[in-house]
Amino acid sequence: MPPLSAPRPYRLRTLAHAPKELGETVLACVVHDARITDDADPRLIQVPLPVLSGSAVELWETEGPVQIGREAGIGYAQGEAVLFAQLRVGADAMRDARTATASAYAELLAFFARRPGWHWVRSWNYIGDIHRRDGNGDDGERYRQFVLGRHEVLSAEAGFEARLPAATAIGTRGAALLIYVLGTRQPGVQIENPRQVSAFRYPRQYGPRSPSFSRARRLDWADGADLIVSGTASVVGHETAHPGDAARQLRETLENLQQLRRDAGAHDWPSVCTKLFVRNAATLAQARPLAGSLLGDDRACVLEGEICRTDLALEVEVLLQSA
């Protein structure tokens, strides 16, 4: 574990509405249920997912002024010890999802390569038409082609599995691909879940290549620690548990989250950001009786989006922080 010499370089607030202006310390303003515009500020990250309840906006800030810019199609904001970067791939390019994804991830890797000493610790992937099939049977599904393109790039370096970021992949309206990432000056520690096969070890039945992400990453700072938990669902081993039953899937998902918390030493850390992704409002209604621990938190956000497997009804991601 790295020396605990640096304080946590970011803070996160959730808001009902985006501020009219982004101050000089803002790293990213993530707006859900957004109408996509060609905004000139690369810190504005527009996610086309309907908000069913909770706060629609995440505002990430740092201590000092940030440098903002665009570089090879990537919009970014960089502070002294933390950065956000985003890029969007248009619907036309996503007709070949494998190639488009590989190109996007290659651009992101090159972006970090130009910044020695920085580490990519978290990524969010919002995939339009995620279950669309463009030939080749099940392997032609857009999500599987996305996974294949990402793997081709990230697996180029030996031992890449130990460096994989925490990640989320959710289907959105439209046909474009949005990727945004969090980078820090320390790599953190990868956390896997003993109740689950690591995603990068999934068997062939889920596609030609396994998904390239870690279950969570723990970052330790001089003033506390963070557990950044990937999108987590009702998967035990490598199989979907309780298909067709949203309430039981949520119970299994919460058990997976608890296992990660225990293994990371984060069992009593509060969440500063919780997102519950559901297929639709009917799914939320089925799961709501068991969702009190999530939805009782006024910082929780419920979003309508497609989960990466068609037999999964919901998915949860959290950011936990110790004082």
N, C-alpha and C positions, 0 to 999 in steps of 0.2 A: 504494500500500500504506500502511496506517495507521502512525503512529509506533509503534515498539516500546517503549512505555512501561510496558505492563502485563505481568506474568508470566502464565503459563498458569493459568486460574482453576479448573481441575478436575483431578482425577486419577481414574483408572479401575483397579479391581482386579476380577479374575474369581475366583469362589469356587465350591466344590462345593455349598454350601448357603447359604441366606439367613441372616443373623444373626437371633437371637431378638429383638433390639431394634435400632432404627435410631438411631444417635447424632445429635447436633445438627448435625454437619457433613455429613450425608448428603443429597445432592440427589435421588438416584434409586436404587432397588434393583429391577433388572429381573430377574424370575424367570421362566425358561422352564419349560415342562412344568407350568405352574401350574394349580391348580384355582381358578376364578374365584370370588372372595368379595367381599363389600361391605366391604372393609377401610377403616377410618377414616383411615388414613395415606395421603395422596395421593402420597407418595414411592414406594409399593409399586406397581410396574408388572407386571401379571400377563399373561404371554404364553402362550396355549394351544398351544404347539408341542412335540411330544415331542423329548427330547434323546437322540440316538443315541450320542454320545460327547462327552467334554470337560466343561468347567465350565458349569453351568446358570445361574449368577447373575453379573450385572454390578453392581458397587457403584461409583457415581459420587459423589465427595466434593469438597468445597471447603475453603478454609482456615478460615472462620469459621462461626458459627451461621447457619442458613438460616431464612428465613420460609416457612412452609407455610400453605396455605389452599385454599379452593375458590371459584371465581368463575364464575358462569354455566355450570355444568356441567363446568368444567375444574378438575382438581386440579393444584396446582403447588407447587414448592419453588424459592425464589429466594435466591441469594446476592448478594454485592456485584457480581459481574461475570459471573454465569452462572445460568441457570435451566433447569428442566425443567417441561414441562406435558404433561398427558395428558387424553384424554377417550375415553369408550367409547359407541358407538351400539348400541342393542339390536337384537336380531334382528327385532322387529316393524317398527321404523323402516327397517331395511335391505331390506325388501320393495320399497321405492322407493330403490334405492341411489344414484341420481343426486341426488335431493333431499336424502337424509340426508347424503351426503358434502358437498354444497354447504353445508348448514347447519353441519356440523362445522367445515369450513374457514373459514366466515365467523366462527364463534365464536373460532377461533384467531387470525384476523387482527385481530379486535376486541380480543382479549386483548393482542396486541403493540401495537396502536394506543394502548392506555391506558398503554403503557410506552415513551415516546419514547426513542430512543437504543439500543434493543435490536434485535437482528437474529436472525432465525430461520435457522439454518445447517444443521440436520439434522432429518429427520423419518423416523419408522418407521410403516408402515401395515400392519396385519394384518387381512386381509379374510376373513371367514367365507364359505364357499361361493363362492369367487372365480370359478369357472367356470360357476356356475349361470346359466341363460338364462331371462329373464323376458319372452319375446316379442321381436319386432323382429329375428329372425334373430341373426347374430353380434353385432350392436350391442347386443342385449339382454343380453349376458354381463355379469355383475356387475362384473367388473374394468373393462370398457369404460365402464360406467355410473359407476363410481367415478372413472375418469379424466376423464370428461365433467364431473361435478360439481365436481371439484377445479379443473379448468381454468376453469370459469365464474367461480369466485371469484378465483383468482390472476391471471387475465388482465385483470381490471378496471382495472389500472394499466398505463399505457404503459411499454414497456421491461421488463416483468416477467421476461422470460427471463433477463436478466443477474443477477437477484436470487434465482433459484430455489435452494432448499436442496438439498443432497445428500439422497437418499431411498432407501428400500427399500419394496417392496410384495410381501407374501407371503400366500398363502392358508392359513387356519387351520381347525381343527375348529370346529364350531358355525357360527352365522350372524351373529354380531355383528361390529362394526368397532372396532378399537383403533387410535388414533393417539397417538403421543407424540413430543415435539419437544425439541430442544436449542436454546437461545438464548444469545447472548453479546453483549458490548458492541461487538464489531467484526464487520463483515459477511464478512470473509475475501475470497478471490479465487476466482472460478469457474474450474474446470478442465474442459475438454472433451477428448474422445479423437479424434484424427484418423483412427483406424481405424474409427470409428463415426459415423454420423449422430447429431447431438445428439437426445436423446429428444424434445425439444420441437419437432423438425423432422421427425418421422416422417410418412410418407405416409398417405393416407386408408385404406389397406388394413388398418391396425391399429386403426381406430376413428374415430368422428366427430371426436375431438380428440386431439392428441398428449399423451403423458405430461408432466407439469409437474415436472421435476427436473433438476438438473445432475449430471454424471458424478462430480464431486468438488468439494470446497471446501478450499482451503488457508488455514489460520489461522496468522499469525505473531505470536509472543509475544517478550517480552524474554529469556526463558530457553529458547527453542526454537521449533519449529513443528509443526503437525499437518496431516496430509492425511486428510480425512474422505471415504472412498470409498463411493459409493452401491452398492447391490446391482448386481453386475456379472455378466454372463452371456456365453454364446457367441453374440454378435451381431457381425457384421462388416458395415459399411455400416448397413443397417437390417434385414438378414435374419438369421434363425437359421442358424448354421453347424453342420453335422454332426448334423442331427436323428436321433434314435434311437441315438446313440453317446455315452454319458455320458463315457467316457474322453477322446475327442477334444474334446468340449465343454469339459471341464475344462482341457485344454491351451489351447484358444482363450481361455477365460476368464482364465487366468493370463497370457497374452500381452496381453490388454486391461489387466489390472492393471499389468503391467510398463510398458506405454506410458504410462499415467497417472502412474506413479512417475517415469518419465524426464521427462515434460513438466512435472511439478511440482517437479523438482529433488529428488525424494525416493527416488532409486533405492537408497540404502543405509540408509534409515530402518527401524528394526524395527517390527513390529506389536505394539501393546499389546492388540488385540482383533481376532480373526478369527472370522467366522461363515460356515460352509458350509451352505447350505440344499439339501436333496435331496428328491426326491419320496418316497423310501422306502429301506429298508435295502438292497434289491437294487440301487438306483441307486448307493448308496455303495460297495457291493462292486465294481461295474463301474469306478468312478472311483478307488478306493483306490490301485491301483498307481502312479498319477501324482500322488497327493495328498500325498506325503511332505513337501513344502515347507510345506504348510498343516497337516497333521495331526501333523507332528513337533513342532509348537509346543504345549506343554501348556496354553496359554491358548486354543487353538482350540476352538470348539464346533460340533458337527454337529447340525443341527436338521432334523426331518422336516416339510416343508411344501410346498404347491403353488406352483410358479413361475408368473409372470403369463402366460406363453405355454405352451400345452399341448405344444409341440414342444421346450421347454427342459427339460432334466433337472435342472439345478442352477444355483445362483447363489452368489456370494461377496461379502461386504462386509468391509472392514477399516478400522481406525483406525491410522495410522502416526504416529509421533512422533520428532522429532529431539531430541537432548539440548540 
